[in-house]
């Protein structure tokens, strides 16, 4: 990340509205244009060629059709209008939150299995036993793999996808053992990496 990106991210941590007030976008215009064009070109191709697929883009296209058939008051702030930018934004979030996070977690999992042969052997045995039981590796059989679940969980503990999470308080809450109290609307920064790793603050990270 460039220093500009870091500054933009820091501004967003300070305040949700600060970047908008200053006219600062989260990403460069070139990246924004890329995703908007990607979504628009894909949708146009599918509409022109009558192509339908069971994927995220198709879900957005179906929602847009429903949206276009509804009478929506553009002045009503509670109504969300699915324009090209909003569709592209959802595609971008899906890519970052769904695709990149999964790929990164699997990469670290494979690394840990490569350097820990005993864990790799134990996990392989569980996979083979489960395959023999179900006859396939599918959603139900994967849910039955307890050791696989622990391998993924430990990977995420050692290599958390997000170093910290920012959330907004939805109800007042008294912090245990402290004078401070969280009020509705307060921004809370959750230090994921220290919670997972730092015994100085968390005795059992």
VEXMARVO-546898 format. One record per residue (C-alpha): residue in three letters; x, y, z; chain. Coordinates in nm, 3 decimals, padded with zeros to 5 digits. Layout:
VEXMARVO-546898
+-----+---------+---------+---------+----+
:  aa :      xx :      yy :      zz : ch :
+-----+---------+---------+---------+----+
: ALA :       X :       Y :       Z :  A :
...
+-----+---------+---------+---------+----+
//
This chain:
VEXMARVO-546898
+-----+---------+---------+---------+----+
:  aa :      xx :      yy :      zz : ch :
+-----+---------+---------+---------+----+
: UNK :  00.000 :  00.000 :  00.000 :  A :
: UNK :  00.119 :  00.350 : -00.087 :  A :
: UNK :  00.142 :  00.628 :  00.170 :  A :
: UNK : -00.168 :  00.785 :  00.013 :  A :
: UNK : -00.364 :  00.465 :  00.073 :  A :
: UNK : -00.242 :  00.453 :  00.434 :  A :
: UNK : -00.349 :  00.814 :  00.491 :  A :
: UNK : -00.694 :  00.745 :  00.343 :  A :
: UNK : -00.732 :  00.435 :  00.562 :  A :
: UNK : -00.625 :  00.626 :  00.874 :  A :
: UNK : -00.878 :  00.900 :  00.799 :  A :
: UNK : -01.153 :  00.641 :  00.773 :  A :
: UNK : -01.049 :  00.495 :  01.111 :  A :
: UNK : -01.078 :  00.839 :  01.271 :  A :
: UNK : -01.421 :  00.913 :  01.123 :  A :
: UNK : -01.659 :  00.758 :  00.870 :  A :
: UNK : -01.753 :  01.098 :  00.733 :  A :
: UNK : -01.408 :  01.264 :  00.728 :  A :
: UNK : -01.295 :  01.125 :  00.388 :  A :
: UNK : -01.629 :  01.224 :  00.230 :  A :
: UNK : -01.610 :  01.575 :  00.376 :  A :
: UNK : -01.263 :  01.617 :  00.229 :  A :
: UNK : -01.356 :  01.455 : -00.101 :  A :
: UNK : -01.110 :  01.170 : -00.048 :  A :
: UNK : -01.200 :  00.830 : -00.194 :  A :
: UNK : -01.090 :  00.497 : -00.050 :  A :
: UNK : -00.929 :  00.387 : -00.378 :  A :
: UNK : -00.775 :  00.550 : -00.683 :  A :
: UNK : -01.009 :  00.640 : -00.969 :  A :
: UNK : -00.832 :  00.392 : -01.197 :  A :
: UNK : -00.922 :  00.103 : -00.965 :  A :
: UNK : -01.277 :  00.231 : -00.926 :  A :
: UNK : -01.317 :  00.258 : -01.304 :  A :
: UNK : -01.174 : -00.091 : -01.352 :  A :
: UNK : -01.438 : -00.255 : -01.133 :  A :
: UNK : -01.723 : -00.045 : -01.270 :  A :
: UNK : -01.623 : -00.133 : -01.628 :  A :
: UNK : -01.571 : -00.499 : -01.534 :  A :
: UNK : -01.923 : -00.528 : -01.393 :  A :
: UNK : -02.085 : -00.325 : -01.671 :  A :
: UNK : -01.910 : -00.518 : -01.950 :  A :
: UNK : -01.996 : -00.854 : -01.793 :  A :
: UNK : -02.362 : -00.762 : -01.747 :  A :
: UNK : -02.389 : -00.620 : -02.100 :  A :
: UNK : -02.236 : -00.935 : -02.249 :  A :
: UNK : -02.478 : -01.158 : -02.059 :  A :
: UNK : -02.781 : -00.948 : -02.151 :  A :
: UNK : -02.683 : -00.928 : -02.520 :  A :
: UNK : -02.604 : -01.300 : -02.546 :  A :
: UNK : -02.880 : -01.426 : -02.310 :  A :
: UNK : -02.621 : -01.584 : -02.079 :  A :
: UNK : -02.727 : -01.688 : -01.728 :  A :
: UNK : -02.497 : -01.832 : -01.463 :  A :
: UNK : -02.543 : -01.928 : -01.101 :  A :
: UNK : -02.300 : -01.674 : -00.957 :  A :
: UNK : -02.272 : -01.342 : -00.774 :  A :
: UNK : -02.300 : -01.127 : -01.088 :  A :
: UNK : -02.624 : -01.300 : -01.185 :  A :
: UNK : -02.770 : -01.234 : -00.839 :  A :
: UNK : -02.690 : -00.864 : -00.880 :  A :
: UNK : -02.842 : -00.859 : -01.229 :  A :
: UNK : -03.163 : -01.017 : -01.098 :  A :
: UNK : -03.180 : -00.765 : -00.815 :  A :
: UNK : -03.128 : -00.480 : -01.057 :  A :
: UNK : -03.419 : -00.604 : -01.272 :  A :
: UNK : -03.644 : -00.621 : -00.967 :  A :
: UNK : -03.524 : -00.274 : -00.868 :  A :
: UNK : -03.605 : -00.131 : -01.213 :  A :
: UNK : -03.959 : -00.268 : -01.200 :  A :
: UNK : -04.030 : -00.102 : -00.865 :  A :
: UNK : -04.142 :  00.256 : -00.819 :  A :
: UNK : -03.868 :  00.407 : -00.604 :  A :
: UNK : -03.861 :  00.762 : -00.479 :  A :
: UNK : -03.502 :  00.886 : -00.540 :  A :
: UNK : -03.550 :  01.147 : -00.267 :  A :
: UNK : -03.619 :  00.884 : -00.002 :  A :
: UNK : -03.286 :  00.811 :  00.168 :  A :
: UNK : -03.410 :  00.476 :  00.303 :  A :
: UNK : -03.443 :  00.342 : -00.053 :  A :
: UNK : -03.126 :  00.196 : -00.204 :  A :
: UNK : -03.100 :  00.240 : -00.580 :  A :
: UNK : -02.892 : -00.028 : -00.752 :  A :
: UNK : -02.693 :  00.183 : -00.995 :  A :
: UNK : -02.370 :  00.079 : -01.171 :  A :
: UNK : -02.145 :  00.215 : -00.896 :  A :
: UNK : -02.331 :  00.030 : -00.620 :  A :
: UNK : -02.320 : -00.296 : -00.817 :  A :
: UNK : -01.947 : -00.251 : -00.875 :  A :
: UNK : -01.893 : -00.173 : -00.507 :  A :
: UNK : -02.069 : -00.494 : -00.404 :  A :
: UNK : -01.859 : -00.691 : -00.651 :  A :
: UNK : -01.543 : -00.538 : -00.507 :  A :
: UNK : -01.647 : -00.619 : -00.149 :  A :
: UNK : -01.734 : -00.975 : -00.255 :  A :
: UNK : -01.390 : -01.010 : -00.414 :  A :
: UNK : -01.201 : -00.875 : -00.111 :  A :
: UNK : -01.412 : -01.031 :  00.166 :  A :
: UNK : -01.491 : -01.360 : -00.005 :  A :
: UNK : -01.221 : -01.451 : -00.254 :  A :
: UNK : -00.900 : -01.291 : -00.125 :  A :
: UNK : -00.957 : -01.387 :  00.240 :  A :
: UNK : -01.025 : -01.751 :  00.150 :  A :
: UNK : -00.720 : -01.772 : -00.075 :  A :
: UNK : -00.495 : -01.619 :  00.191 :  A :
: UNK : -00.623 : -01.854 :  00.463 :  A :
: UNK : -00.574 : -02.159 :  00.241 :  A :
: UNK : -00.222 : -02.043 :  00.150 :  A :
: UNK : -00.118 : -02.018 :  00.515 :  A :
: UNK : -00.289 : -02.353 :  00.586 :  A :
: UNK : -00.087 : -02.523 :  00.313 :  A :
: UNK :  00.230 : -02.364 :  00.445 :  A :
: UNK :  00.168 : -02.492 :  00.799 :  A :
: UNK :  00.080 : -02.840 :  00.671 :  A :
: UNK :  00.402 : -02.844 :  00.467 :  A :
: UNK :  00.621 : -02.768 :  00.770 :  A :
: UNK :  00.425 : -02.987 :  01.015 :  A :
: UNK :  00.425 : -03.334 :  00.866 :  A :
: UNK :  00.253 : -03.498 :  01.165 :  A :
: UNK : -00.043 : -03.259 :  01.141 :  A :
: UNK : -00.059 : -03.311 :  00.764 :  A :
: UNK : -00.069 : -03.690 :  00.811 :  A :
: UNK : -00.341 : -03.667 :  01.077 :  A :
: UNK : -00.553 : -03.438 :  00.860 :  A :
: UNK : -00.505 : -03.658 :  00.552 :  A :
: UNK : -00.623 : -03.958 :  00.754 :  A :
: UNK : -00.937 : -03.770 :  00.861 :  A :
: UNK : -01.011 : -03.671 :  00.501 :  A :
: UNK : -00.968 : -04.030 :  00.380 :  A :
: UNK : -01.186 : -04.170 :  00.660 :  A :
: UNK : -01.456 : -03.910 :  00.590 :  A :
: UNK : -01.445 : -03.984 :  00.217 :  A :
: UNK : -01.492 : -04.355 :  00.283 :  A :
: UNK : -01.788 : -04.276 :  00.511 :  A :
: UNK : -01.972 : -04.035 :  00.279 :  A :
: UNK : -01.838 : -04.143 : -00.060 :  A :
: UNK : -01.767 : -03.781 : -00.151 :  A :
: UNK : -01.623 : -03.456 : -00.022 :  A :
: UNK : -01.919 : -03.219 :  00.000 :  A :
: UNK : -02.079 : -02.970 :  00.238 :  A :
: UNK : -02.209 : -03.234 :  00.481 :  A :
: UNK : -01.892 : -03.441 :  00.488 :  A :
: UNK : -01.674 : -03.133 :  00.537 :  A :
: UNK : -01.885 : -03.031 :  00.839 :  A :
: UNK : -01.802 : -03.369 :  00.992 :  A :
: UNK : -01.424 : -03.305 :  00.979 :  A :
: UNK : -01.345 : -03.182 :  01.329 :  A :
: UNK : -00.968 : -03.185 :  01.286 :  A :
: UNK : -00.992 : -02.988 :  00.960 :  A :
: UNK : -01.196 : -02.728 :  01.145 :  A :
: UNK : -00.926 : -02.702 :  01.411 :  A :
: UNK : -00.650 : -02.671 :  01.149 :  A :
: UNK : -00.832 : -02.382 :  00.979 :  A :
: UNK : -00.911 : -02.216 :  01.314 :  A :
: UNK : -00.549 : -02.236 :  01.427 :  A :
: UNK : -00.434 : -02.097 :  01.092 :  A :
: UNK : -00.665 : -01.799 :  01.141 :  A :
: UNK : -00.535 : -01.756 :  01.497 :  A :
: UNK : -00.173 : -01.746 :  01.381 :  A :
: UNK : -00.242 : -01.546 :  01.066 :  A :
: UNK : -00.559 : -01.339 :  01.118 :  A :
: UNK : -00.691 : -01.192 :  00.793 :  A :
: UNK : -00.762 : -00.858 :  00.961 :  A :
: UNK : -00.516 : -00.714 :  01.212 :  A :
: UNK : -00.801 : -00.523 :  01.370 :  A :
: UNK : -01.175 : -00.480 :  01.326 :  A :
: UNK : -01.369 : -00.155 :  01.354 :  A :
: UNK : -01.726 : -00.178 :  01.473 :  A :
: UNK : -01.993 :  00.064 :  01.589 :  A :
: UNK : -02.167 :  00.014 :  01.925 :  A :
: UNK : -02.540 : -00.057 :  01.885 :  A :
: UNK : -02.634 : -00.048 :  02.254 :  A :
: UNK : -02.487 :  00.102 :  02.570 :  A :
: UNK : -02.245 : -00.131 :  02.750 :  A :
: UNK : -02.046 : -00.100 :  03.071 :  A :
: UNK : -01.689 : -00.219 :  03.019 :  A :
: UNK : -01.617 : -00.480 :  03.294 :  A :
: UNK : -01.364 : -00.358 :  03.551 :  A :
: UNK : -01.343 : -00.009 :  03.402 :  A :
: UNK : -01.504 :  00.330 :  03.451 :  A :
: UNK : -01.557 :  00.373 :  03.081 :  A :
: UNK : -01.893 :  00.300 :  02.925 :  A :
: UNK : -01.968 :  00.247 :  02.558 :  A :
: UNK : -02.255 :  00.451 :  02.422 :  A :
: UNK : -02.465 :  00.389 :  02.113 :  A :
: UNK : -02.272 :  00.507 :  01.807 :  A :
: UNK : -01.924 :  00.480 :  01.963 :  A :
: UNK : -01.658 :  00.335 :  01.734 :  A :
: UNK : -01.478 :  00.034 :  01.877 :  A :
: UNK : -01.143 : -00.093 :  01.749 :  A :
: UNK : -01.098 : -00.465 :  01.821 :  A :
: UNK : -00.727 : -00.560 :  01.816 :  A :
: UNK : -00.754 : -00.904 :  01.655 :  A :
: UNK : -00.382 : -00.978 :  01.628 :  A :
: UNK : -00.300 : -00.893 :  01.995 :  A :
: UNK : -00.601 : -01.094 :  02.115 :  A :
: UNK : -00.460 : -01.393 :  01.926 :  A :
: UNK : -00.094 : -01.348 :  02.016 :  A :
: UNK : -00.010 : -01.114 :  02.304 :  A :
: UNK : -00.010 : -01.275 :  02.654 :  A :
: UNK :  00.083 : -00.935 :  02.801 :  A :
: UNK : -00.276 : -00.819 :  02.750 :  A :
: UNK : -00.452 : -01.150 :  02.703 :  A :
: UNK : -00.326 : -01.431 :  02.934 :  A :
: UNK : -00.460 : -01.700 :  02.701 :  A :
: UNK : -00.435 : -01.552 :  02.350 :  A :
+-----+---------+---------+---------+----+
//
